[in-house]
Amino acid sequence: MKSVFFILTCTLMVSFSAVKNREWKTIANISSDSIPPFLIGDFIDDYDIRYNISDSIWTQFPSTRYHILKWNIKEKFLIARNDSRNKSEPGLYTRIDYTYFENMEPYKWGFCLSVYNAQTDSLAEITYQADKQNPRKGCNGFPFSRMKKAE
């Protein structure tokens, strides 16, 4: 049992040190100019679900909200805390990976809720990384949700 705990501890320490070396933009030091402009605004996905996304709140209508804690612009994902009033996984942490699309008009970009029920923001970051090169199956075996500007 002690060896399992030791291996798990070492694995987490290596993972967390890798996290420290990434390019983070936390909400405290981010400007909306540094967030890709195509991610900000009102959107509809290919399932006809509406969204509003700002630099600090990701809203999936009618009532799901994610409070964005940090953006990783370089690796195209963000970490958020699920709103305490969300119907599923309230108060837990989510990793949202995103990617830009070419030749998928009218859809300009897509996202994946890579992790939506992590106990901490650090675990949300390291638990799973979506395959952005394969948006048809790269979200835990499912397609990325494709997004277009709301009319």
N, C-alpha and C positions, 0 to 999 in steps of 0.2 A: 504494500500500500504506500509506503514511504517513497519507493522508487517511482511509482506512478505520479504521485504528487510532485516530486522533484522534476520529472520530465515535463509535466504540464506547466510548472512554474517557469522552467527554462524556456519552453516554447513561447509562452506569453511574453517573457522579457525580451526575447529576440524580436517578436512581432511588434511590441511597443516601441522598441528602439528604431525599427524601420519606419514606424509611423512618425516619429519625431523628425525624420529627415525629409518628409514630404512638404510640398509647398501649400500651406494652409492660409486661407483667408477667413478669419473668424468674424463674426458679426460685429464685434467691437472695433475692428480695424478695416472693414471692407467699405468700399464705395461702390455704388451701383454701376459706375463706369467700368469697373473691373469684372463684373459678371457679364458673360456673353449676352448681348442684347436680345438674342432670339429666345432666351429663357424667361424674360420678364413680360408679364401681361396676362391677357385672358385667352384661354385656349379651349379647344374641343379635341378629344382623342378619337381614335377610330372605333370606339364603342359608344360614341355620342355622350361621353361624360365631360362636364365642364370643369375648368380649373382657373384659378387666379394664382399667379406666382409673383412674389416680390423678392427682394434680397433677404427677407427674414421670415416670411410665411409662405407655405405651399398649401393652398386650399383645394381640396377635391370636393366639389359640390355633390350632395347638399350640405354635408356636415363633418367632413373629415379634414383635420388640419394638422400640419407638421410645422413645428417651430424650428427653423433652420439655425443650427449652431455654428456650422462651418462649411465652407466651400473648398473643394480641391479643384481649382481651375485646370491645372495641368493634367490631372488624371480623369477629369470630367465626372465628378460625383460630389454629392453633398451629404452631410450628416445632420439629422434632425431628431427632435424629441416629439413623439406622438402627443397630441393634445390630450389632456386628462379627460375630456368629454368624448373622445373618439369611441365608437362602438366596439372596435377591436383593438387590442393591444394598447390601451390607454397608458400614457406615462412611460412607455418603453421607447426604444431608439430605432431609427430607420436609416438605411443607406439608400440613396437614390442615385443611380448611375444614369447618365444621359449621353446621347450622341447626336451628331448632325447627320441628316440624310441628304443625299444627292439623287436626283431623278426619281423621287417618290411623290411628286406633286399630287395633292396640295400639302402633303405632310413634309415639314421642314426638319423635324427632329423627333426623337423618341426617348422614352425613359423606362427604367426598370426599378421596381422596388426590390432591390437585391436582397436586402434584409429588412424586416419590418417589426421584429420582435426581440431585439437584442436587449440585454439587461443594462448595458452601458454604451456610451457613444464609442468608446474604443473597440468594443466587441462588434458593434455595428460596422465599423470600418474594416475590420480584418476577417470577418466571418465568411464573406463571399464577395467576389468581384464579377460583375456581369461581363459577358463576352461581347464587347462593342463591335467587333468585326463580324459578328453573326447575329444581327438584330432579329432574325426570324426565329431563333431558338436560344439565343444567348442570355435569356433572363430565366435562370433556373429551369431550362428546357422549354420555356414559353417565349413568344415574341415580345419585343419591346412594345409599349403602347406608343402609337404614332400620334404626333401632335400637330395641329394646325391652328392658326390664329382664329379666334372667335369672330364671327361677323356681327 
